[in-house]
Amino acid sequence: MQIISVLAFLAICLIIAMNFQNNITVNMFTNAFHVGTYAVNLAVFTVVVFILGIISAVFFLAPVYKSLKTKFEAYKRELEKGSISNSNGEAKIQVLENKISVLEKALDEAIKKKNE
């Protein structure tokens, strides 16, 4: 995804470099009244449009990013809880296995004493 962003940025830089000497005319109209005609350098116009596009994308995607980040953190906490409970479960299993081995040894010793 980052490579696409870098390629887009390089393409914009190329367009700016190619149109550095070109000017465009922008006609401004409001409610069918002629407000003004402005001559704008095409490179500056491209930069302004590019920056406005980035700003609008940031404002549009910021709530989505925040929501996904919150969900990811909640999921991460759930995984940590699961790993802790698994660790506790493994510890309990180990304790039970140790108790069983102690009881088996005690049973073997009791059987040996009874047979003697």
C-alpha positions as CSV (number, residue, x, y, z in Angstrom):
1,M,0.0,0.0,0.0
2,Q,2.8,2.4,0.7
3,I,4.4,1.7,-2.7
4,I,1.2,3.0,-4.3
5,S,1.3,6.2,-2.2
6,V,5.0,6.7,-3.2
7,L,4.2,6.1,-6.9
8,A,1.3,8.5,-6.7
9,F,3.4,11.2,-5.1
10,L,6.1,10.7,-7.7
11,A,3.5,11.0,-10.5
12,I,2.2,14.2,-9.0
13,C,5.8,15.5,-8.8
14,L,6.3,14.6,-12.5
15,I,3.1,16.4,-13.5
16,I,4.2,19.5,-11.5
17,A,7.6,19.5,-13.2
18,M,6.1,19.1,-16.7
19,N,3.6,21.9,-16.2
20,F,5.7,24.4,-14.3
21,Q,5.7,26.9,-17.2
22,N,2.0,26.5,-18.0
23,N,-0.8,28.8,-16.8
24,I,-4.5,28.1,-16.7
25,T,-7.5,30.5,-16.5
26,V,-10.0,29.9,-13.7
27,N,-13.4,31.6,-14.1
28,M,-15.3,32.1,-10.8
29,F,-19.1,32.3,-10.9
30,T,-21.5,32.8,-8.1
31,N,-25.3,32.7,-8.8
32,A,-24.7,33.4,-12.5
33,F,-22.7,36.6,-11.7
34,H,-19.2,36.9,-13.0
35,V,-16.9,37.2,-10.0
36,G,-13.6,37.1,-11.6
37,T,-11.1,35.5,-13.9
38,Y,-7.8,34.3,-12.4
39,A,-4.7,33.1,-14.1
40,V,-3.1,30.4,-12.1
41,N,0.2,28.5,-12.6
42,L,-0.8,24.9,-13.4
43,A,1.9,23.5,-11.1
44,V,0.6,25.5,-8.1
45,F,-2.9,24.4,-9.0
46,T,-1.9,20.8,-9.1
47,V,-0.1,21.1,-5.7
48,V,-3.2,22.8,-4.1
49,V,-5.6,20.1,-5.5
50,F,-3.2,17.3,-4.3
51,I,-2.9,18.8,-0.8
52,L,-6.7,19.3,-0.6
53,G,-7.2,15.7,-1.7
54,I,-4.8,14.5,1.1
55,I,-6.6,16.6,3.7
56,S,-10.0,15.4,2.7
57,A,-8.9,11.8,2.7
58,V,-7.4,12.2,6.2
59,F,-10.7,13.8,7.5
60,F,-12.8,11.1,5.8
61,L,-10.7,8.2,7.0
62,A,-9.8,9.4,10.5
63,P,-13.0,8.1,12.1
64,V,-12.6,4.7,10.4
65,Y,-9.0,4.5,11.5
66,K,-10.0,5.3,15.1
67,S,-12.8,2.8,15.1
68,L,-10.5,0.0,13.7
69,K,-7.8,0.9,16.2
70,T,-10.2,0.6,19.1
71,K,-11.5,-2.7,17.9
72,F,-7.9,-3.9,17.4
73,E,-6.9,-3.0,20.9
74,A,-10.0,-4.7,22.3
75,Y,-9.2,-7.9,20.3
76,K,-5.6,-7.7,21.5
77,R,-6.8,-7.5,25.1
78,E,-9.0,-10.6,24.5
79,L,-6.0,-12.5,23.1
80,E,-3.9,-11.6,26.1
81,K,-6.7,-12.7,28.5
82,G,-6.9,-16.0,26.6
83,S,-3.2,-16.6,26.8
84,I,-3.1,-15.8,30.5
85,S,-6.0,-18.2,31.1
86,N,-4.2,-20.8,29.0
87,S,-1.1,-20.3,31.1
88,N,-3.1,-20.7,34.3
89,G,-4.7,-23.8,32.8
90,E,-1.3,-25.3,31.9
91,A,-0.1,-24.5,35.4
92,K,-3.1,-26.3,37.0
93,I,-2.6,-29.3,34.7
94,Q,1.1,-29.5,35.8
95,V,0.1,-29.3,39.5
96,L,-2.4,-32.1,39.0
97,E,0.1,-34.2,37.1
98,N,2.6,-33.8,40.0
99,K,-0.1,-34.8,42.5
100,I,-0.9,-37.9,40.5
101,S,2.7,-38.9,40.3
102,V,3.1,-38.4,44.1
103,L,-0.1,-40.5,44.7
104,E,1.2,-43.2,42.3
105,K,4.5,-43.4,44.2
106,A,2.6,-43.5,47.5
107,L,0.4,-46.3,46.2
108,D,3.4,-48.3,44.9
109,E,5.1,-48.0,48.3
110,A,1.9,-49.0,50.1
111,I,1.5,-52.1,47.9
112,K,5.2,-53.0,48.5
113,K,4.7,-52.7,52.3
114,K,1.6,-54.8,52.2
115,N,3.3,-57.6,50.2
116,E,6.2,-57.8,52.6
